[in-house]
Amino acid sequence: IDMHRGHLDMDVATMPTSPEDTRRVVTNGKAALDFARAQGIPVIHAIQIYRHIPGLGSEGMASPFWRAMHAVMSEQDRLVPGRRSTVREHNIEGSPGTEIIPELRGPNDYVIDNKKRLDCFYGTDLRFLLDTLGVKNVVLLGINTNTCVLNTSFTAFNFDYRVVVLSDCTASMYGDDLHVLGLQNIARCLGWVIGNEQFFDKVRA
């Protein structure tokens, strides 16, 4: 989920995670995705890409909360204390932020690039693709734990998929407290939260 330069490349990110989280998530994410491909598990990237709307900015600014938040923020557009971030210019179509981190993308991976909100199912054909592939279990990784990963976990649960989240491959730009909250919410209400090694062992078994 949203393993793109807009979160994970400090040179172009408009909603950056911390550099430490970036290194951890990219390294562990590559290990998990390489393993999945070797096991014949389909890999699907869901990427948030917004059109630019004149007078509005990104389509994300249609959200009353995000629009109101920007109205009272300084030019720094800080969503996260200590790091510059902006909804208005985040992942505009054609911008470098929309590119999947190269080492995480495989030649036969599937890509859903019309995600507009915090839930990967909302407004996309993700469910159609999962059902076409005969998927019963979804294993989620990406950014942000407490928003897009959590929202997608809820919908996957509601559609009766088994939900697994890889804790080694998730992070939140909003901070460690909300990262932990997201994982706890999933583990206690929606599905299984495991690390990479446990995932590898379960699949091999």
VENGISUL-V125794 format. One record per backbone hydrogen bond with DSSP energy under -1.0 kcal/mol. CO is the residue of the C=O (numbers start at 1). NH is the residue of the N-H. If there is no record, write none. Layout:
CO:NH + CO:NH
This chain:
1:143 + 2:4 + 3:101 + 4:7 + 4:8 + 5:9 + 6:15 + 7:17 + 9:12 + 9:13 + 14:86 + 18:22 + 19:23 + 20:24 + 21:25 + 22:26 + 23:27 + 24:28 + 25:29 + 26:30 + 27:31 + 28:32 + 29:33 + 30:34 + 31:35 + 32:36 + 33:37 + 34:38 + 35:39 + 36:41 + 37:40 + 43:110 + 45:112 + 46:2 + 47:115 + 50:93 + 51:59 + 53:56 + 53:57 + 57:53 + 58:61 + 59:62 + 60:63 + 63:67 + 64:68 + 65:69 + 66:70 + 67:71 + 74:77 + 80:83 + 87:90 + 88:58 + 91:50 + 92:95 + 95:98 + 96:99 + 97:6 + 99:5 + 101:104 + 102:105 + 106:109 + 110:45 + 112:47 + 115:49 + 121:124 + 125:129 + 126:130 + 127:131 + 128:132 + 129:133 + 130:135 + 136:162 + 138:164 + 140:166 + 142:171 + 144:149 + 147:151 + 148:152 + 149:153 + 150:154 + 151:155 + 152:156 + 153:157 + 154:158 + 155:159 + 156:161 + 157:160 + 162:138 + 163:192 + 164:140 + 165:194 + 166:169 + 169:142 + 171:145 + 172:175 + 175:179 + 176:180 + 177:181 + 178:182 + 179:183 + 180:184 + 181:185 + 182:186 + 183:187 + 184:188 + 185:189 + 186:190 + 186:191 + 192:165 + 194:167 + 195:199 + 196:200 + 197:201 + 198:202 + 199:203 + 200:204 + 201:205
